[in-house]
């Protein structure tokens, strides 16, 4: 699993680590282990991907990703990323799929 991507998604999330763990039905320790690069169950990775709004494969992709951003506050999060055209297309496709499920 690409822990750099996982860390960036967790840090950019409006949820705390405890909230993410609770939403995934895992312990905070299991989330910590995943963030530290330790082996976790695939069901944990699937839950994390779901809560963080990305496909499971995204967490296994080794393509580069910008450095994580710091959470400015719990109320407002602004994220600035430098993405390739391909990455933007993939995100738009994922967003469209997500919106179709709603």
Secondary structure, 3 states (H helix, E strand, C coil): CCHHHHHHHHHHCCCCHHHHHHHHCCCHHHHHHHHCCCCCCHHHHHHHHHHHCCCHHHHHCCCCCCCCCCCCCCCCCCCCCCCCHHHHHHHHHHHHHHHHHC
